[in-house]
Amino acid sequence: MNDHLDKVWEAVNPERLGKRLLDLVDIYSPAGKEEDIQLYLEGVLNRAGFTAERQEVEEDRFNLRITMGREEPKMYLVGHVDTVPAWDLEAFGPREEDGIVHGLGSADMKGGCAAMVEAWLALAEALPPSELPPVGLLLAIGEEENGDGSATFLESCRPPWVVIGEPTGLMACFSHYGYLEADFLTLGRRIHSSLPELGHNAVESMLRVLLHLGKNSLFDRETSEIVYSIREMNSSRAGFVVPDRCEAWIDLHLPPGRDPASLQDSIRRIAADADRYIPDLDLRVNFSYASSGYNLGTDNYPARILRDIFPKLGLPLRFETFRSHSDGNLFFAAGAKPLILGPGNLETAHTPDEQVILDEVTTAARIYAALCLGIG
C-alpha cells in the first residue's frame, strides 16, 4: 500500500475538492428531491471517464453506484446526498469564510460526499487500471428520511465493509447507537374554547404524559444511557376550540447492545401507568422505526490501516461510538461491517450554523483513499 499511498495523496486536489463542495452545498437536495444533485455528480464522474450505474429507488430518484478494480468490491465508500429541509430557502446555500464552508448539508454530509468523490478521482488519476483496488462508491439518497436509497442498494449488493462519511470530526466509529422512533397520540373531546371544563384537552394530556415519561429514571439525562429527545409535537387546528388530538414524536438513541424491543416494552409500561395521574387519558403508543446498534471492535483490518496512516497525517486516532442514527444500522443488519468516519461535527448538523472545515474535508479524502488502498 505504501508504494501507492504517496502518489494517491499527491493526486488529491484541495482546490478541486473545495470547489466541488461549494457546488454540492449550492444544490438544494432535501430527502425526496435529490435528482439535481445526482445529475451533477453523474456529470462529474462521466467527465472523469467513469460510467455510474443508476439504481432507481422510485421515479426521478436514484442512487449512483460505481466500482473500480478487477474483483468484486471488498469495501464501498458510502455517502448520502440528501439533506434535511432548509430552514430558510433564501439562505441555505454555501458561504466560505476563513477556510470554513457554511451551509445546509456542508457537514451532513456533503463534505463527506465531496471527499469520497475526490478520493475516487485521485485513485484513478494516480494508478494504472491494473493496480486499482477492488472498491466501490455509492452516492445514496433518502438517508434523512427512511434510508430507502441504501435499502435499494442492499437488495442486490452486500459488501464486506462500508465506510460512511457521516460527520464524526474524523473520529473512527466502529460502534454505533441503535435508534427507536416513538409516536405518542392523545385523544380528547372538542368543545368551544370558552368552555374548556366541558371538553378534554388533548394537548394538556400530552404535556402531562411527556412530563410523566421524563420523571422516569430511564430518561434521566444525568444517569441513563438512553438519549431521549422530543422531536416534534402538533395538535388538531380547528379554530377557537379545545383540541381533541395531539401527537408527539420522540427520538430515542440506544447504546450498542441495548435491545430496542425491550425498550419498547419499558415505554409501554411507563405509558400505561400514566392514567393513574391523568384523568380521562386516551393514549396510543406506536413505534414506527427501530434498529439495533452494533459494536465491531477495533481488532480488524480497517482499524489497523487507520493506526498506520493517522500518524502520517499528523492526527491523533480516536475510536468513538456514533451516537446518532445513520444508514450504518441498515448495512449492519444486512451483514456488512460499517465504519462511520467523516469531516464535520454533529453539533452543527441540521442547524443554521452548519459548517465544515475545508482542510478536514481534504484530510478525509486522503483517509478514504488510504482505506481503499489498504482494503484492496
C-alpha positions as CSV (number, residue, x, y, z in Angstrom):
1,M,0.0,0.0,0.0
2,N,2.8,2.4,1.0
3,D,4.2,2.4,-2.6
4,H,1.0,3.8,-3.9
5,L,-0.1,5.9,-1.0
6,D,2.1,8.9,-1.6
7,K,1.1,9.0,-5.3
8,V,-2.6,9.0,-4.5
9,W,-2.3,11.5,-1.7
10,E,-0.4,13.9,-4.1
11,A,-3.3,13.4,-6.6
12,V,-5.8,14.7,-4.0
13,N,-6.5,18.3,-5.2
14,P,-7.7,20.6,-2.4
15,E,-8.7,23.4,-4.8
16,R,-10.9,21.0,-6.9
17,L,-12.3,19.5,-3.8
18,G,-13.2,22.8,-2.3
19,K,-15.0,24.0,-5.5
20,R,-16.9,20.7,-5.7
21,L,-18.1,21.0,-2.1
22,L,-19.4,24.6,-2.7
23,D,-21.2,23.3,-5.8
24,L,-22.8,20.5,-3.8
25,V,-24.0,22.8,-1.0
26,D,-25.4,25.2,-3.6
27,I,-27.7,22.5,-4.9
28,Y,-30.8,22.1,-2.8
29,S,-31.3,18.4,-2.2
30,P,-33.7,17.6,0.6
31,A,-34.7,14.0,1.0
32,G,-37.1,13.1,-1.8
33,K,-35.7,15.8,-4.2
34,E,-32.2,14.5,-4.9
35,E,-32.4,14.4,-8.7
36,D,-30.5,17.7,-9.4
37,I,-27.5,16.8,-7.2
38,Q,-27.3,13.3,-8.6
39,L,-27.3,14.6,-12.1
40,Y,-24.5,17.0,-11.1
41,L,-22.4,14.1,-9.6
42,E,-23.1,11.9,-12.6
43,G,-21.7,14.6,-14.8
44,V,-18.6,14.9,-12.6
45,L,-18.0,11.1,-12.9
46,N,-18.7,11.0,-16.6
47,R,-16.3,13.8,-17.4
48,A,-13.6,11.8,-15.4
49,G,-14.2,8.8,-17.7
50,F,-16.5,6.8,-15.4
51,T,-20.0,5.5,-16.1
52,A,-22.0,5.4,-12.9
53,E,-24.9,2.9,-12.6
54,R,-28.2,4.5,-11.7
55,Q,-30.1,2.4,-9.1
56,E,-33.7,3.5,-9.4
57,V,-35.4,3.9,-6.0
58,E,-38.6,5.5,-7.3
59,E,-39.5,7.8,-10.2
60,D,-36.9,10.6,-10.6
61,R,-35.0,9.3,-7.5
62,F,-31.9,7.1,-7.9
63,N,-28.6,6.1,-6.3
64,L,-25.3,6.3,-8.2
65,R,-23.0,3.3,-7.9
66,I,-19.6,2.8,-9.4
67,T,-16.8,0.3,-8.9
68,M,-13.1,0.0,-9.7
69,G,-10.6,-2.8,-9.8
70,R,-10.9,-6.3,-11.3
71,E,-12.5,-8.1,-8.4
72,E,-15.8,-7.7,-6.6
73,P,-15.5,-4.7,-4.2
74,K,-14.3,-5.5,-0.8
75,M,-15.4,-2.1,0.5
76,Y,-17.7,0.7,-0.5
77,L,-17.4,4.4,0.2
78,V,-21.0,5.4,1.1
79,G,-22.3,9.0,1.1
80,H,-25.8,10.3,1.2
81,V,-26.5,13.3,-0.9
82,D,-29.8,14.4,0.7
83,T,-30.3,16.8,3.5
84,V,-33.0,17.9,5.9
85,P,-35.3,20.6,4.6
86,A,-33.9,24.2,4.5
87,W,-34.6,26.4,7.5
88,D,-34.6,29.4,5.1
89,L,-34.8,28.9,1.3
90,E,-33.2,32.3,0.9
91,A,-30.1,31.4,2.9
92,F,-29.4,27.7,2.7
93,G,-26.6,28.0,0.2
94,P,-22.8,28.0,0.7
95,R,-20.6,30.6,2.2
96,E,-16.8,30.2,2.5
97,E,-15.0,32.1,5.2
98,D,-11.5,31.6,6.7
99,G,-11.3,28.1,5.3
100,I,-14.7,27.0,6.6
101,V,-17.7,26.2,4.4
102,H,-21.1,27.1,5.9
103,G,-24.4,26.0,4.6
104,L,-27.1,23.3,4.6
105,G,-25.5,19.8,4.3
106,S,-21.9,21.1,4.5
107,A,-21.3,18.6,7.4
108,D,-24.2,16.2,7.0
109,M,-22.9,15.0,4.7
110,K,-21.9,16.8,1.5
111,G,-18.4,17.3,3.0
112,G,-18.1,13.5,3.2
113,C,-19.5,13.0,-0.3
114,A,-17.1,15.6,-1.8
115,A,-14.2,13.9,0.0
116,M,-15.2,10.4,-1.3
117,V,-15.5,11.6,-4.9
118,E,-12.1,13.3,-4.6
119,A,-10.6,10.1,-3.2
120,W,-12.1,8.2,-6.1
121,L,-10.7,10.6,-8.7
122,A,-7.3,10.6,-7.0
123,L,-7.0,6.8,-7.1
124,A,-8.0,6.7,-10.8
125,E,-5.5,9.5,-11.7
126,A,-2.5,8.2,-9.7
127,L,-2.7,4.4,-10.5
128,P,-2.9,2.4,-13.7
129,P,-6.1,0.4,-14.2
130,S,-4.4,-2.9,-13.4
131,E,-3.4,-1.6,-9.9
132,L,-6.7,-0.1,-8.9
133,P,-8.1,-1.6,-5.6
134,P,-11.4,-3.5,-5.7
135,V,-13.7,-0.9,-4.1
136,G,-17.0,0.8,-4.8
137,L,-18.6,4.2,-4.4
138,L,-22.2,4.6,-3.5
139,L,-23.9,8.0,-3.6
140,A,-27.2,7.3,-1.9
141,I,-30.5,9.1,-1.5
142,G,-33.1,9.2,1.3
143,E,-30.9,8.8,4.4
144,E,-32.6,11.7,6.2
145,E,-36.0,10.0,5.9
146,N,-36.2,6.2,5.8
147,G,-33.0,5.1,4.2
148,D,-34.7,3.9,1.0
149,G,-31.6,4.6,-1.1
150,S,-29.3,2.3,0.9
151,A,-32.1,-0.3,1.3
152,T,-32.4,-0.4,-2.5
153,F,-28.6,-0.9,-2.8
154,L,-28.6,-3.7,-0.3
155,E,-31.2,-5.6,-2.3
156,S,-28.5,-6.6,-4.8
157,C,-25.2,-5.9,-3.0
158,R,-23.8,-6.9,0.4
159,P,-20.2,-5.7,0.6
160,P,-18.0,-6.9,3.4
161,W,-17.1,-3.4,4.6
162,V,-18.6,0.1,4.1
163,V,-17.2,3.5,5.1
164,I,-19.9,6.0,5.7
165,G,-18.9,9.7,5.8
166,E,-21.2,11.0,8.4
167,P,-19.8,13.9,10.4
168,T,-17.6,12.5,13.2
169,G,-14.8,15.1,13.3
170,L,-12.6,12.3,11.7
171,M,-13.1,10.1,14.7
172,A,-13.4,6.4,13.7
173,C,-16.6,4.9,14.9
174,F,-16.7,1.1,14.7
175,S,-19.6,1.1,17.1
176,H,-23.0,2.7,16.7
177,Y,-26.0,3.5,18.7
178,G,-29.4,1.9,17.9
179,Y,-32.5,4.0,17.2
180,L,-36.1,3.9,18.2
181,E,-38.8,6.3,17.0
182,A,-41.9,6.5,19.3
183,D,-45.2,8.1,18.2
184,F,-47.5,9.2,21.1
185,L,-51.1,10.1,20.4
186,T,-53.5,11.6,22.9
187,L,-57.2,12.0,22.1
188,G,-59.6,14.4,23.8
189,R,-63.0,15.9,23.4
190,R,-63.5,19.0,21.3
191,I,-65.5,21.9,22.7
192,H,-65.6,25.7,22.2
193,S,-62.5,27.3,23.7
194,S,-64.5,29.3,26.2
195,L,-65.8,26.1,27.8
196,P,-62.7,24.0,28.5
197,E,-64.3,22.4,31.5
198,L,-66.8,20.6,29.2
199,G,-64.1,19.2,26.9
200,H,-60.9,17.3,27.3
201,N,-57.8,19.0,26.1
202,A,-55.5,16.5,24.2
203,V,-52.6,18.9,24.3
204,E,-52.7,19.2,28.1
205,S,-52.9,15.4,28.3
206,M,-49.9,15.1,26.1
207,L,-47.8,17.5,28.1
208,R,-48.6,15.5,31.3
209,V,-47.7,12.3,29.5
210,L,-44.4,13.7,28.5
211,L,-43.7,15.0,32.0
212,H,-44.6,11.6,33.4
213,L,-42.1,9.9,31.0
214,G,-39.4,12.4,31.8
215,K,-39.6,11.7,35.5
216,N,-38.7,8.0,34.9
217,S,-35.1,7.1,35.6
218,L,-34.9,5.6,32.1
219,F,-34.9,9.1,30.7
220,D,-32.7,10.8,33.3
221,R,-30.1,12.6,31.2
222,E,-27.7,12.5,34.2
223,T,-27.7,8.8,34.7
224,S,-29.3,7.0,31.8
225,E,-27.5,5.7,28.7
226,I,-30.7,6.3,26.6
227,V,-30.6,9.6,24.6
228,Y,-34.2,10.9,24.7
229,S,-35.4,13.9,22.6
230,I,-38.9,15.1,22.0
231,R,-38.6,16.0,18.3
232,E,-42.0,17.3,17.3
233,M,-45.5,17.9,18.7
234,N,-48.6,19.1,16.9
235,S,-52.4,19.2,17.5
236,S,-55.6,19.5,15.6
237,R,-56.3,23.0,14.4
238,A,-60.0,23.8,14.0
239,G,-60.4,27.4,15.2
240,F,-61.4,28.6,18.6
241,V,-61.8,25.1,20.2
242,V,-60.3,22.8,22.8
243,P,-58.0,20.5,20.7
244,D,-59.2,16.9,20.6
245,R,-56.0,15.4,19.2
246,C,-52.3,15.8,19.9
247,E,-49.3,13.8,18.5
248,A,-45.7,13.8,19.6
249,W,-42.7,12.1,18.1
250,I,-39.8,11.1,20.3
251,D,-36.3,10.1,19.1
252,L,-34.5,7.5,21.3
253,H,-30.9,6.6,20.7
254,L,-29.7,3.4,22.4
255,P,-26.1,2.3,23.2
256,P,-24.8,-0.8,21.4
257,G,-26.2,-3.9,23.0
258,R,-29.4,-2.4,24.2
259,D,-32.4,-4.2,22.6
260,P,-35.0,-1.8,21.0
261,A,-37.7,-4.3,21.7
262,S,-37.1,-4.3,25.5
263,L,-37.1,-0.5,25.5
264,Q,-40.4,-0.5,23.7
265,D,-41.8,-2.8,26.4
266,S,-40.5,-0.4,29.1
267,I,-42.0,2.6,27.5
268,R,-45.4,0.9,27.1
269,R,-45.4,0.0,30.8
270,I,-44.5,3.6,31.8
271,A,-47.2,5.0,29.5
272,A,-49.8,2.5,30.8
273,D,-49.2,3.8,34.3
274,A,-49.9,7.4,33.2
275,D,-53.7,7.1,33.5
276,R,-53.2,6.9,37.3
277,Y,-52.3,10.6,37.2
278,I,-54.0,12.0,34.2
279,P,-57.9,11.9,34.3
280,D,-59.7,10.5,31.3
281,L,-56.5,9.8,29.4
282,D,-56.8,8.3,26.0
283,L,-53.3,7.5,24.9
284,R,-52.0,5.4,21.9
285,V,-48.3,4.5,21.6
286,N,-46.7,3.3,18.4
287,F,-43.1,2.6,17.4
288,S,-42.7,3.5,13.7
289,Y,-39.0,2.6,13.4
290,A,-36.5,0.5,15.3
291,S,-32.9,-0.6,14.6
292,S,-30.3,-2.2,16.8
293,G,-26.8,-0.7,17.4
294,Y,-23.6,-2.6,17.0
295,N,-20.0,-2.8,18.1
296,L,-17.4,-4.2,15.7
297,G,-14.5,-3.7,18.0
298,T,-11.2,-2.3,16.8
299,D,-9.3,-5.5,16.1
300,N,-9.9,-5.5,12.4
301,Y,-8.1,-4.6,9.1
302,P,-9.6,-1.1,8.6
303,A,-8.7,-0.2,12.2
304,R,-5.1,-1.4,11.6
305,I,-4.9,0.8,8.4
306,L,-6.1,3.8,10.4
307,R,-3.5,3.2,13.1
308,D,-0.9,3.2,10.3
309,I,-2.0,6.3,8.4
310,F,-3.2,8.7,11.1
311,P,0.4,9.4,12.4
312,K,1.4,10.1,8.8
313,L,-1.3,12.7,8.6
314,G,-0.2,14.2,11.9
315,L,-3.5,13.3,13.6
316,P,-4.4,11.5,16.8
317,L,-6.6,8.5,16.2
318,R,-9.7,8.3,18.4
319,F,-12.2,5.5,18.4
320,E,-15.7,6.6,19.4
321,T,-19.3,5.3,19.2
322,F,-21.5,7.1,16.7
323,R,-24.4,8.5,18.8
324,S,-26.9,9.4,16.0
325,H,-28.9,7.4,13.6
326,S,-27.5,6.6,10.1
327,D,-27.6,4.1,7.3
328,G,-24.9,2.2,9.2
329,N,-27.7,0.4,11.1
330,L,-29.2,-0.8,7.8
331,F,-25.8,-2.0,6.5
332,F,-25.0,-3.8,9.7
333,A,-28.4,-5.5,9.8
334,A,-27.8,-6.7,6.2
335,G,-24.4,-8.3,7.1
336,A,-22.0,-5.5,6.1
337,K,-19.5,-4.0,8.6
338,P,-19.9,-0.2,8.7
339,L,-17.2,2.2,9.8
340,I,-18.5,5.7,10.3
341,L,-15.9,8.4,9.7
342,G,-16.2,11.8,8.1
343,P,-15.5,15.5,8.3
344,G,-17.6,18.0,10.3
345,N,-19.4,17.5,13.6
346,L,-23.0,16.6,14.6
347,E,-23.0,19.7,16.9
348,T,-23.8,22.0,13.9
349,A,-25.6,19.5,11.6
350,H,-29.3,20.3,10.9
351,T,-28.9,23.8,12.2
352,P,-28.5,27.2,10.6
353,D,-24.8,27.2,11.8
354,E,-23.9,24.0,9.9
355,Q,-20.3,24.1,8.7
356,V,-17.2,22.0,7.8
357,I,-13.5,22.9,7.7
358,L,-12.1,22.6,4.2
359,D,-8.8,21.2,5.5
360,E,-10.7,18.5,7.3
361,V,-12.5,17.5,4.1
362,T,-9.2,17.2,2.3
363,T,-7.8,15.0,5.1
364,A,-11.0,12.9,4.9
365,A,-10.3,12.4,1.2
366,R,-6.8,11.1,2.0
367,I,-8.1,8.8,4.7
368,Y,-10.7,7.3,2.3
369,A,-8.1,6.8,-0.4
370,A,-5.8,5.0,2.1
371,L,-8.6,2.8,3.3
372,C,-9.4,1.9,-0.3
373,L,-5.7,1.0,-1.0
374,G,-5.4,-0.9,2.2
375,I,-8.5,-2.9,2.0
376,G,-7.6,-4.0,-1.6
